[in-house]
Amino acid sequence: MKMDKISFAGLLIGLAAIVGGQLLEGGHLDSLLQPTAFLIVVGGTLGAVMLQSPLRVFRDGMKMARWVFFPPVIESQKVIADITRWSQIARKEGLLSLEAQIPIQRDPFVAKGLQLLVDGADPESIRQVLEVELSAWESNLKAAAKVWESAGGYSPTVGILAAVMGLIHVMENLSDPSKLGSGIAVAFVATIYGVGAANLIFLPIAKKLLANIIRVVTQREMLVDGLVGIANGDNPHIIEVRLKGYFVDGAL
């Protein structure tokens, strides 16, 4: 997987802006480090997300986080080249000649599509079978990505909850001025943690994952289109030109 440098840069710039702003205002970095506030916000958000999510979806969401910095490889040109080659083989030697291509496919989705071609399925049946599987796969990916979107929704609220708890602590110790500062600090820093985590980490992760999901799903849609074109007996050049329309200037 190729590293997504802009994700690293965005995270670093966002954090640096907050820390830099604090220092420029004459504040101390230590004032932003409140373990109690961190525990409440992170633990509360994690608990809420786990409560709403099935175990499989939560686990997939955690694993998918690596896509933010190491997105899945999109090989559009290779897919187009493969489909064009398969269409040429099928045009010259018949669909049964594609059977030799099935064992060498690493992607089971591609292997299934080729098997349907070899089995002589009609174009509409091929499209329906592959689109049903593609739709289910896309739904699973989006459900995993929404784990992070949910975290972005809960985090600010948990931050406010932690702030209220800090203020309660302050009110309980009005007679002891030495404890007022720490209680107020926890209250305000907890709000920063909740809102900051939501808008600098959780929601951007969710949006980046959804963008990557669109890219991998589009590549499979392109594959389905190509396989159906082969089943229809379309000219290989026509298939190639049509598939190139799925991306512009390497956007896919």
C-alpha positions, -999 to +999 in steps of 0.1 A: +000+000+000+012+035-009+012+060+020-013+089+017+009+118+026-018+144+027-035+125+056-004+127+076+001+163+068-035+172+076-033+156+110+000+172+119-011+207+107-044+204+127-026+195+159+002+220+153-023+248+148-040+241+182-007+237+201+008+267+183-022+289+191-020+279+227+017+289+229+011+322+210-015+332+234+010+328+262-005+295+275+014+265+286+013+231+269+008+214+302-026+231+306-039+211+276-028+178+291-055+166+314-056+128+319-089+129+336-106+148+307-089+125+282-101+094+300-137+106+302-139+118+266-121+088+249-136+062+272-171+076+270-169+079+232-155+044+228-182+029+251-210+047+232-197+035+198-193-001+211-228+000+225-243+009+191-222-013+169-222-051+164-189-067+172-181-075+135-189-039+124-168-024+152-139-046+145-140-039+108-142-002+115-111-003+136-092-023+110-103+000+082-087+030+099-054+021+082-070+031+049-067+068+060-029+066+058-025+036+036-055+035+012-062+004-010-044+003-043-066+012-072-053-004-104-077+010-130-053+008-159-045-028-151-082-037-148-089-021-182-060-039-198-071-072-184-107-068-195-096-057-230-073-088-232-101-111-220-125-096-246-099-102-274-094-138-262-132-144-261-137-128-295-111-150-311-114-183-292-148-182-275-158-177-239-147-211-228-111-201-235-113-177-205-114-207-181-076-207-179-078-171-165-098-181-135-072-198-113-047-170-115-071-143-102-064-131-066-097-114-063-126-139-058-150-113-072-131-113-105-129-151-105-166-153-100-173-129-129-150-150-152-167-182-141-201-168-150-188-159-184-174-194-189-206-210-177-225-192-205-246-170-182-265-142-201-253-106-197-282-096-175-277-125-152-240-117-149-248-081-140-274-091-114-253-116-097-222-094-095-242-063-085-259-081-056-225-091-042-211-057-049-240-040-031-236-062+000-198-056+000-203-018-003-229-018+026-204-037+049-177-012+041-199+018+047-212+004+080-176+000+092-168+036+082-198+049+101-182+037+133-159+067+130-187+090+120-206+079+151-175+086+173-175+121+158-211+125+169-207+113+204-174+129+212-185+165+216-214+155+238-192+134+260-168+164+262-197+185+275-206+158+300-170+158+312-171+196+314-202+195+336-186+170+358-156+193+362-178+222+371-196+200+397-163+193+412-155+230+413-188+237+431-182+211+456-148+227+465-157+264+466-145+265+502-110+253+491-096+277+465-066+254+459-088+229+441-108+253+420-082+257+393-078+220+385-116+215+384-121+244+359-092+232+338-107+197+335-140+213+325-127+234+297-100+210+284-126+182+283-147+203+259-116+209+237-109+172+237-145+163+227-149+189+200-113+186+188-113+149+185-146+150+166-136+176+141-099+169+137-099+131+139-131+111+140-152+129+113-122+134+089-114+097+092-150+088+084-150+111+053-117+098+041-129+062+045-160+069+025-140+085-002-118+054-005-149+032-004-162+051-035-130+045-053-128+007-047-165+003-054-162+023-087-134+000-098-156-030-092-184-014-111-160-008-140-151-045-138-188-056-139-194-033-169-164-048-187-175-084-181-210-077-192-196-061-224-176-093-230-208-114-225-226-091-250-198-097-276-190-060-277-159-049-297-128-049-274-119-014-284-154-001-276-152-018-242-118-002-235-130+033-244-162+029-223-142+017-192-118+047-195-148+069-189-149+058-153-119+080-144-103+112-156-067+121-153-061+092-128-088+104-105-099+069-098 
